[in-house]
Each structure stands twice: as C-alpha cells, then as structure tokens.
Amino acid sequence: GSLTGIFARYKHGKTLMVATIAHNLEKAGIPSCAITLERRQGDLERFIVARCLQIDKQDLDFEDPTHQTFWEEYLATERKLHYLHRPGITADELRSQ
C-alpha cells in the first residue's frame, strides 16, 4: 500500500478533499484509511453522505426523513473506508493502529 498525507492550513478544504478521495476509492471497492486530526468525529462520513445527496454538508438535516434514511443505509453498507478521528495522535501511536 501507500501512504499519502494531505497537509494545509486550518479551514483550507483538507477534509473535503479526503472525503472526495475516500468516496471515490470506496466506489471502486478499494480499501482505504483516513485519519482526521482537526475535525469533529463523523465529519468525513457527513461530507461523503452530503456529496451522495448532492447537497452541502451544512444542509444535511437528520430530521429530514430522506437524509436520515440515506445516512442509515450508508452506514449499513459494507465499508471499504476505515476512518479514525484522532486529534493529537503521534506518529508512534499511528503506527500501532
């Protein structure tokens, strides 16, 4: 396998880009791992689900039955993305994951 790191200043689209790459890899059936250090738990999946629904992540509303159903179906599918939310993780800790 290979390791690709995406680094940029805060609020410059790193998580959105990783979500796009992860979504495309999942669609192709390629296992991948994404590790976020800054965002909130679950943000990567929310970006992917919003993309599938063709809406902005801020417009994702879990009170909306359509969004909630799609979210539940998405989480129930066989996932190729292994997602870790680990703010403050060290390189040694990452190696042990």
Secondary structure as a PSIPRED ss2 file (coil, helix, strand):
# PSIPRED VFORMAT (PSIPRED V4.0)

   1 G C   1.000  0.000  0.000
   2 S C   1.000  0.000  0.000
   3 L C   1.000  0.000  0.000
   4 T C   1.000  0.000  0.000
   5 G C   1.000  0.000  0.000
   6 I C   1.000  0.000  0.000
   7 F C   1.000  0.000  0.000
   8 A C   1.000  0.000  0.000
   9 R C   1.000  0.000  0.000
  10 Y C   1.000  0.000  0.000
  11 K C   1.000  0.000  0.000
  12 H C   1.000  0.000  0.000
  13 G C   1.000  0.000  0.000
  14 K H   0.000  1.000  0.000
  15 T H   0.000  1.000  0.000
  16 L H   0.000  1.000  0.000
  17 M H   0.000  1.000  0.000
  18 V H   0.000  1.000  0.000
  19 A H   0.000  1.000  0.000
  20 T H   0.000  1.000  0.000
  21 I H   0.000  1.000  0.000
  22 A H   0.000  1.000  0.000
  23 H H   0.000  1.000  0.000
  24 N H   0.000  1.000  0.000
  25 L H   0.000  1.000  0.000
  26 E H   0.000  1.000  0.000
  27 K H   0.000  1.000  0.000
  28 A C   1.000  0.000  0.000
  29 G C   1.000  0.000  0.000
  30 I C   1.000  0.000  0.000
  31 P C   1.000  0.000  0.000
  32 S E   0.000  0.000  1.000
  33 C E   0.000  0.000  1.000
  34 A E   0.000  0.000  1.000
  35 I E   0.000  0.000  1.000
  36 T E   0.000  0.000  1.000
  37 L C   1.000  0.000  0.000
  38 E C   1.000  0.000  0.000
  39 R C   1.000  0.000  0.000
  40 R C   1.000  0.000  0.000
  41 Q C   1.000  0.000  0.000
  42 G C   1.000  0.000  0.000
  43 D H   0.000  1.000  0.000
  44 L H   0.000  1.000  0.000
  45 E H   0.000  1.000  0.000
  46 R H   0.000  1.000  0.000
  47 F H   0.000  1.000  0.000
  48 I H   0.000  1.000  0.000
  49 V H   0.000  1.000  0.000
  50 A H   0.000  1.000  0.000
  51 R H   0.000  1.000  0.000
  52 C H   0.000  1.000  0.000
  53 L H   0.000  1.000  0.000
  54 Q C   1.000  0.000  0.000
  55 I C   1.000  0.000  0.000
  56 D C   1.000  0.000  0.000
  57 K H   0.000  1.000  0.000
  58 Q H   0.000  1.000  0.000
  59 D H   0.000  1.000  0.000
  60 L C   1.000  0.000  0.000
  61 D C   1.000  0.000  0.000
  62 F C   1.000  0.000  0.000
  63 E C   1.000  0.000  0.000
  64 D C   1.000  0.000  0.000
  65 P H   0.000  1.000  0.000
  66 T H   0.000  1.000  0.000
  67 H H   0.000  1.000  0.000
  68 Q H   0.000  1.000  0.000
  69 T H   0.000  1.000  0.000
  70 F H   0.000  1.000  0.000
  71 W H   0.000  1.000  0.000
  72 E H   0.000  1.000  0.000
  73 E H   0.000  1.000  0.000
  74 Y H   0.000  1.000  0.000
  75 L H   0.000  1.000  0.000
  76 A H   0.000  1.000  0.000
  77 T C   1.000  0.000  0.000
  78 E C   1.000  0.000  0.000
  79 R C   1.000  0.000  0.000
  80 K C   1.000  0.000  0.000
  81 L E   0.000  0.000  1.000
  82 H E   0.000  0.000  1.000
  83 Y E   0.000  0.000  1.000
  84 L E   0.000  0.000  1.000
  85 H E   0.000  0.000  1.000
  86 R C   1.000  0.000  0.000
  87 P C   1.000  0.000  0.000
  88 G C   1.000  0.000  0.000
  89 I C   1.000  0.000  0.000
  90 T C   1.000  0.000  0.000
  91 A H   0.000  1.000  0.000
  92 D H   0.000  1.000  0.000
  93 E H   0.000  1.000  0.000
  94 L H   0.000  1.000  0.000
  95 R H   0.000  1.000  0.000
  96 S H   0.000  1.000  0.000
  97 Q C   1.000  0.000  0.000
